[in-house]
Amino acid sequence: MSRWNRGSGTIDDLLAQRHLDRVTGAAAVGDPWLRQADRKLNTAKQIVDDDPESAFCLAYDAARFAGTALLAQQGLRPTQAGGHTAVSDAVRDQFGGSFAQLGTLRRRRNELEYPAFPGEQAEPAEAKAAIAAAEQILSDGRRLIEHPGLY
């Protein structure tokens, strides 16, 4: 399997900045990340009407785990320095499509987790939209998981 070339400039930059590391062995398998994404998404769906902020954050985590799965499959993982932004940038530039939404979800999740104003909230409709976006990202992640080779 050949290396996935789309977005390689971004990956090279993230590696040089130490925002991504290379991994091998069991760490270079994406399926466990997809299973975690499923669990997060299922929980988000169960609580969306009662706790939309938590549901939104879980939907974001599910989407991020789907991106992390693709990176793992390439033998890559985000570092503490790169964190969530590295995942978002890497999958957006490599895979496009639904993965472009990950940055928007990340920024809104940050607003909910670290509010500038007391009482920052998400409405159930906003959380449901995040769940739908995460479902698409997860579906696309499953479809792509076997395509990118090791980077």
GINORBEL-V253261 format. One record per residue. N is the residue number from 1. RES is the residue in one letter. PSI is psi in degrees with one decimal (999 if undefined). D_FIRST is the distance of its C-alpha to the first C-alpha in whole Angstrom. Layout:
n->[N/N]
res->[RES/RES]
psi->[PSI/PSI]
d_first->[D_FIRST/D_FIRST]
//
This chain:
n->[1/2/3/4/5/6/7/8/9/10/11/12/13/14/15/16/17/18/19/20/21/22/23/24/25/26/27/28/29/30/31/32/33/34/35/36/37/38/39/40/41/42/43/44/45/46/47/48/49/50/51/52/53/54/55/56/57/58/59/60/61/62/63/64/65/66/67/68/69/70/71/72/73/74/75/76/77/78/79/80/81/82/83/84/85/86/87/88/89/90/91/92/93/94/95/96/97/98/99/100/101/102/103/104/105/106/107/108/109/110/111/112/113/114/115/116/117/118/119/120/121/122/123/124/125/126/127/128/129/130/131/132/133/134/135/136/137/138/139/140/141/142/143/144/145/146/147/148/149/150/151]
res->[M/S/R/W/N/R/G/S/G/T/I/D/D/L/L/A/Q/R/H/L/D/R/V/T/G/A/A/A/V/G/D/P/W/L/R/Q/A/D/R/K/L/N/T/A/K/Q/I/V/D/D/D/P/E/S/A/F/C/L/A/Y/D/A/A/R/F/A/G/T/A/L/L/A/Q/Q/G/L/R/P/T/Q/A/G/G/H/T/A/V/S/D/A/V/R/D/Q/F/G/G/S/F/A/Q/L/G/T/L/R/R/R/R/N/E/L/E/Y/P/A/F/P/G/E/Q/A/E/P/A/E/A/K/A/A/I/A/A/A/E/Q/I/L/S/D/G/R/R/L/I/E/H/P/G/L/Y]
psi->[131.1/164.2/142.2/117.8/-28.3/131.1/11.4/-29.8/-41.7/-44.7/-44.3/-42.7/-44.1/-36.1/-44.2/-35.4/-2.5/34.3/-16.5/147.9/160.6/144.3/159.5/178.1/-141.6/-26.4/-16.2/34.6/125.2/-21.4/-41.5/-33.9/-38.3/-37.9/-41.5/-40.1/-42.9/-47.0/-45.0/-44.6/-41.3/-41.6/-41.9/-43.7/-35.0/-29.4/1.8/-39.4/-32.5/-30.3/72.7/-30.9/-46.3/-38.8/-41.5/-48.1/-39.1/-38.4/-43.4/-46.2/-40.8/-44.2/-42.0/-40.4/-35.0/-41.2/-40.7/-34.7/-44.6/-40.3/-44.3/-42.9/-23.8/0.8/30.5/150.4/147.8/144.6/172.7/-36.4/-36.9/-40.3/-143.9/-35.5/-39.1/-41.5/-49.4/-49.5/-42.4/-47.1/-32.5/-49.5/-25.9/-39.4/-18.0/-146.4/-131.5/-25.2/-17.4/-22.5/-16.5/-40.0/-40.9/-44.5/-40.7/-45.9/-42.9/-39.4/-41.5/-39.1/-38.1/-37.5/-31.7/68.6/142.4/-25.9/141.2/144.1/13.9/127.5/160.8/140.6/156.0/-37.4/-38.9/-42.5/-37.6/-36.7/-38.9/-39.2/-43.5/-41.5/-43.5/-37.8/-41.2/-43.0/-43.9/-42.1/-44.4/-36.8/-42.9/-40.4/-34.2/-13.2/-34.3/-6.7/-47.3/129.9/-176.4/140.7/999]
d_first->[0/4/7/9/12/15/17/16/20/21/18/19/23/22/21/24/26/25/25/21/20/17/17/16/16/18/18/14/15/16/18/21/21/21/24/26/25/27/30/30/30/33/35/35/36/39/41/40/44/45/43/41/41/39/37/36/35/33/31/30/29/27/25/25/23/21/20/19/17/15/15/15/12/11/13/16/19/22/25/29/30/27/27/27/27/24/22/24/23/20/19/21/20/16/17/21/22/24/22/25/28/27/29/32/32/31/34/36/35/37/40/41/40/42/44/46/49/50/49/46/45/43/44/43/41/39/38/37/35/33/32/31/29/28/27/25/23/22/22/19/18/17/16/13/12/9/8/8/5/8/10]
//
